[in-house]
Amino acid sequence: MLHYSCDLCKRMIDPHTDVRHVVKIEVFAAIEDQECCGEADVLAADADHLDEVEELLDRIEEDECDDLDDARSMRFDLCEQCRRRFVRNPLGVSSGKKLDFSQN
């Protein structure tokens, strides 16, 4: 029999009585060459983009784009309470704003 536990609070999740929520996260480098994605290039249908592709491949080979090999796929099991907390704040960023009062 498989046993599940919440990856955040470590509480056991009983598959017969509790709902187990699965969170999948993918992290990868998004390659966008601003020079070749402009509106002017789209309008120039007869433009040769092979040089731009070759230039991009050269940059990748020269390790200018080290983050390309760092693609990750992660999977987490969450209980209902942790799912609610995750959906409200998926990145875990504190929302407390600092107020800057004057020295009156």
N, C-alpha and C positions, 0 to 999 in steps of 0.2 A: 504494500500500500504506500502511495506517495504521501509525503508530509510537506506541507507548505507553511512558510512563515513570512510575515511582512518584512520586506527588506529595510523599512524605515524604523519601525518600533519593535521588531523581532517577535511580535505576538504570533502565536500559532493560528493558522487559518484552516478551519475544518471545512473540507470541500462539500460536506453534506448539509451544513447549516449556515456557513458564511459564504459571502461572495468574494471571490479572489479577483482582483483587478490587475491586469498586466499592462505595464508601461514599457513601450519600446522607444528608444532614442537612437537616432543616427547622427553622427558628427562626421562631416567631410568638408573638404576644401571646395568652395565654389569658385571656379575659374571664370572670370569675366575680364576680357581684354577691352577696356574702355575705348581704345582707338578703333577697334574693328566692329564695335557694336553701335556706332553712331547712326543717326538717321541719314546722314549724307551717304554712308556706305550702303545702306539698304536701297537708297534711290539709284545708286550707280550699279545697275545690274550687270554691266559689262566689266566691272572691276575684277582684277585677278587677286583673289584672297590667298593663293597658295604661299606667297611670300610671308604673309602674316601668320599663317598656320605653321610654317617652317620656323619662324621666329619664336613662336610660342613653344614649340617642341624643343628648340635649342635652350630656351630658358629653363624648361623642366629638366633637361639633361644636365645643365650646369648647376643643379641643386639650388636655383633661386627660389624654387617652390618646395621647400622641405616639408611643408605641411601636407602635401599630397599623399604621402605614405602613411599618414596618421589617421586614416579613416577608421571610425569605431562604430560598432553597433552594440547597444546595451539593452538588457531586458531586466525588468524588476517586477516583483510581485508585491502588491499593496493590499492592506485591509481597507475596509470601507472608510474609516476615520482618516487614515493617511491619504487615501485617494482624494477625499474632499479637500484636505490641506494642500495636496499637490496641485489640484486643479485651480485652486485660488491663487497659488503662487508657484508656478512650475520651476522657476529659476532660484527660488529661495532667497530672493532679494528683500531685505527689510524695507518696509514702506514708511517707516517713521521719518518724516521730514524734520529737519532742524529749522526752527524758527529763529530768525535773527531780530531780536527786539532792540530798539534804540536805548541809549543810556540816559533817558530823561530823569 
